[in-house]
Amino acid sequence: MTVGPSVDPFGGLEGADRDAALALNNLFIQFGLGSLAPKIVEFIQQGYAQDTIALLLQETPEYKQRFRANDARVRAGLPVLSPAEYIGVERSYREIMATAGLPVGFYDTNDDFTRFIEGDVSPTEVKARVDAASRLIYEADEETVNYFRQYYTQGDLVAYALDPDRAAPLIEKRIREAEIGGAAIRQGVAVSRETVERLSDLGVSRSAAQQGFGAVALEEESTAKLGGIYGDEVTVDELASEIIAGDAQVAKRRARLASQERAAFTGGGGISGGSLAQESGGQT
């Protein structure tokens, strides 16, 4: 079989022209734009200088598609990134994802990073989001993880962490909710999701939630009994709001219940027809 002559990728260019074509081609291959080689040859054949060709190539559809986040940055009043800066940021994103153990094919392509660059999301911010996600996935206690899984999947968590349309505080809020909910579970306190979210919005820390739900657990039974006796039942959610979030209205209701119990206890000589003293056998 006869093998035909190989095609010269540089269109027969020689000397300085060939060197220029080779340099530009190698540069644009680094940008992921090896497909522009024919354009490079064409511009050199037309007599353009190397610097001019570099500028002309930036006007090609291929170049604009490769660095398309720059158009969005211009519209947002952000500075355009040079190819070296653009690629450097992409490389940093990729290293962060790999270090976090994300699977191959998930947030590891240039297209995946376009929205980050459009929004001027720095690698530092991306790392903070990924670290926050990893902290819950790999380091949280069982109760925290279990609470999170009641309402969110691991995919949700990673999506929150990596979606530039959702500010970093959002994932921190979700994690704080899971930590607060986990603290309630550890103390055997069954509060609603709404209460957990409200406490999270108030900035309640994990340690404060742990301590607060411990106090709720101690008060829950006696408060429920008093509420049943005197017709003002304080729910566990309300009790949590008082003890952890300082809800003054609930505190007043509980104080009123306690006052009623003291009055009933005193008035009945230690025995009240509907008091806790009666339930304990009327002992003084």
Secondary structure, DSSP 8 states (H G I E B T S, - for coil): --------TTTT--HHHHHHHHHHHHHHHHTT-GGGHHHHHHHHHTT--HHHHHHHHTTSHHHHHHTTHHHHHHHTT-----HHHHHHHHHHHHHHHHHTT--TTSS-SHHHHHHHHHTT--HHHHHHHHHHHHIIIIIS-HHHHHHHHHH--HHHHHHHHH-TTS-HHHHHHHHHHHHHHHHHHHTT----HHHHHHHHHTT--HHHHHHHHHHHHHHHHHHHHHHHHHT----HHHHHHHHHH--HHHHHHHHHHHHHHHHHHHHTTT--TTSHHHHTTS--
